[in-house]
Amino acid sequence: MELSLMRSLLLIGILISEIWIQVRSGPVSSECLGNLLRITLSAEYFKDKYLSFSVVDQSGIAWELDEAMASQCGYTVTYSNWSNIEFHASALSCHSHLKQDVFTVTIQIKASHTPDMKNAATHLKSASCRYAPWSPRELVCESNYMEVSVRKEVPQTEKDFIQDEPEDWNLTFPEAKAGETSIWQIVFHQPEEKRALVVTDAWSAGYGLNITDTRVLLRIPYTAAQIQLVKAQGITFSAVRSSTFYKQRWMILVVDTAVACPVDGVDYANKTIIWTVPKYVQPLSAGATNFKDVLVEAGVDLHKLSAKEMASRKYVLSNDLNVITMKVPIGAEGGYYKTSVSSGQHGAKYTINLFLEHQWEDNKWGLTKQTIIKEIETPFEPVELAITNHSNLSARLMNVTVGTFLPDVELVNLTIEGATVAVPEAVQHGYLTYDIRYANGSKAYVIQVPFDVPSIKKEYMRADMRAYTLNVTLAFITHPTSETFAVPVVTVSTVKDAVLPSARGFCDGRNLHLIITHGNVDQNWLPFISDWHLTPEAAQKYNYSLRDNGTHLAISVPFLSSHVNYEAFQTSGIKASLHLSLKDGITLANRRNFSISCRFSPSELIQCLPNGTVVITAVKLVGTADLDTSLLVLRDRQCKPSLVTEKTATFKFNVNTCGTSRKFNSTTMRYENDVLYFRPGSDTPVYKLKFVCFYAIKQTVDVRYESKKNPPPSIKPGFGSLSLSLKLFKEKSYSDPYQESEYPVVKYLREALYFEVELLQPEDVRLELNLDDCWATNSQSQDSLPQWPILINGCENSEDSYRTVFHEVKYSLRVKFPQHLKRFEVRMFTFVQGTTLLQEQLYFHCSVVICSTMQQPSGFPCSRRCNPGKHRLDRSAEPHPHGQVSSGAVLVRKENN
């Protein structure tokens, strides 16, 4: 790379990055190569430093070089072989000292860690080279300038070359005549005009001019205004035709200082570089005849190669009649690959620094020597980078190798989950990076990341397999071109370490509970019931419970809910199940299924309330998908559900309605109805669910609940009961009962006791309460002895001289069902024998029987003889519900003091 691409190097310095190079002796070395001096800087020594270059003249003054001054004065700075820095100086460069064919160049190198060059270390390097013999004309084609030097005496400009020679003299003479010794000027010959510049103007225009005791020199940057492009054998040359006038003694002399250098001529075929250079170019051969080749030599990096060395490298140098051709296989020894970037893609170019020396004789100049230095760079070729996964599963460490890279590449940062971090900071994120150096100078980068770093994606695969994915983007920079490119690294390692979530379930009386223990793969799995995503908001809407403490997910669903499946009815209860699945939070793929099944008591489906209200819930079984729960009805098809879901229908009604039937046995009353489903247009039910409520006095009763639909359901019964009370009133009006806080009640022998027995629940107008036996005891126990009969078989005690008196019960605001009450009056003399009080504290008890008020066949058991309109109980008839009830304590006193 020539100096024109490295302006920053000469203007403000350049940062030299750490690059592998061949070890040399000392940080600065020099080498004489013909009419050029090469000074090489060790990149290893000057790594991480900014550099500036200056040339020191014989007076000790340091002239800092910039790009323009370098091309004007004969200096070139290039990079070669992966960022080695080379400084070239021409034998006739500015501020060099030429004495007796030895030229000496002194340069000053400043190195600093900052671009402002503060606290810079200074290195001074002086080198001398002998160069002899000089040819009459010498041409140098460097990468940033063209140079021609001619011997002073010969040859003078030919008339054929400058056709209007007097005009040249007229342009030159006045300034030359007025000047002192060695003052001179140059005339440029262009097709449209000729232009003369005195030395100060030529220097200001960027031309390098010098004169020694024996030679005149002209140096022209490739950017000069007077350059022409000419063709020779199809190859383009940059050319300048000029005459240089100089003053020697009392004479003004003129010499031909034409120069031409090839700017192209490089082709590529069959992985070979083909460099073609025409031998004779018009600006260089004007006025000359009888051309004869003297020497054609070539080499690499300014070193000439012998025919044997060329053959070993498979170079081919051909010298034909009109052209010289050099062929070099791409990748051959002597060149090197350097990293290149095209549209962000990593690739490489093969670079080789060839040079050609051609010497020929003609009848004008005698011997001409032309040295052409040519840096050739092949077109961009993309290079695939290998990414190799060497993960250590036992150590749970991702270990990835990226590369191979050329030595001019440096890893600068990593992008992790969208955040860019520099290489030194990456270790804070769990990313350790280092490079591996190989013997040929190439290298690879290694990335090590523990499996458990948060940025490593963990994904469940199958069975006990889990995939760990490293997804990081590496950013690289090339030296010295500062091109950047990125390499995405995505590698997957599978490990047998998956712990799947597990679950346990249980049920209480009203809910199904599922507790899921999280594994290490379900962090992003979502709970679903069927295709319904169970979110906290959705759970709250349906009165479900959803709790997650990080280690466990607890879900509770009521037995009667739209997401519970009802599978079967059996004698042990209703089988209900809850099915839950965990799905991938991104793909929604099903990952894990859980279910819980329990049997629930029918009491969850049926409520037999004491006030005669029945609440029944019918459920749709699995396998009856076509059943519409909103069309379920009771026997009275006008009775429809009050609450409907997809799987349930709830009815609420009184036992006196909706076609409910009733039956009696010895201890209970039985209410029956059916939940039915009819298809549209049909009077035959396709679904029949039978339910029964049993009411009993002071005992738990069975409630049957059954269906005629296949499969035949069989479930546990519900529960129901009858509620009775025995109250003591203060007066015959039965308006003011004694409250619980007033017991024990104090009564005197002359006073009466007014009792009321009432059926509190259910409030069924078809029921009637009848008294069976009533008695008194001296303790709370109904069976304690002694006992004093008050009523026997519903009638007064015939042996009691103070017989019990019955009082009729009529409808009132307090009494809605008179048939549910019985009232009687007891005289306190019952408990006196002679003048002796038999007992001072008494408790009263009654047994009752519940009868029907509906028309019954003959022999109905509730006919009574002791109560008006009633007949004596027929014990042989069908038994009916019985119950017992007691009052609080009554204290008996002889007289009221």
Secondary structure, 3 states (H helix, E strand, C coil): CCHHHHHHHHHCCCECCCCCCCCCCCCEEEEEECCEEEEEECCCCCCCCEEEEEEECCCCCEEECCHHHHHHHCEEEEEECCCEEEEEEECCCCCCEEECCEEEEEEEEEEECCCCCCCCEEEEEEEEEECCCCCCEEEEECCCEEEEEEECCCCECCCCCCCCHHHHHHHHHHHHHHCCCCCCEEEEECCCCEEEEEHHHHHHCCCEEEECCCEEEEEEECCCCCCEEEEECCEEEEEECEEEEEEECCEEEEEECCEEEECCCEEEECCEEEEEEECCCHHHHCCCCCCEEEEEEEEECCEECCHHHHHHHCCEEEECCCEEEEEEECCCCCCEEEEEEECCEEEEEEEEEEEEEEEEEECCCEEEEEEEEEEEECCCEECCCCEEECCECCCCEEEEEEEEECCCEEEEEEEECCEEEEHHHHHHHCCEEEEEECCCCCEEEEEEEECCCCCCEEEEEECCEEEEEEEEEEEEEECCCCCEEEEEEEEEEEECCCCCCEEEEEECCCEEEEEEECCCCCCCEEEEECCEECCHHHHHHCCCEEEECCCEEEEEEECCCCCCEEEEEECCEEEEEEEEEEEECCCCCEEEEEEEEEEECHHHCEEECCCCEEEEEEECECCCCCCCHHHCECCCCCCCCCEECCCEEEEEEECCCCCCEEEECCCEEEEEEEEEEECCCCCCEEEEEEEEEEEEECCCCCECEEECCCCCCECCCECCCEEEEEEEECCCCCCCECCHHHCCEEEECCCEEEEEEEEEECCCCCEEEEEEEEEEECCCCCCCCCEEEEEECCEECCCCCCCCEEECCCCCCCCCCHHHEEEEEEEHHHHEECCEECCCEEEEEEEEEEEECCCCCCCCCCCCCCCCCCCCCCCCCCCCCEEEEECCCEEEECCCC
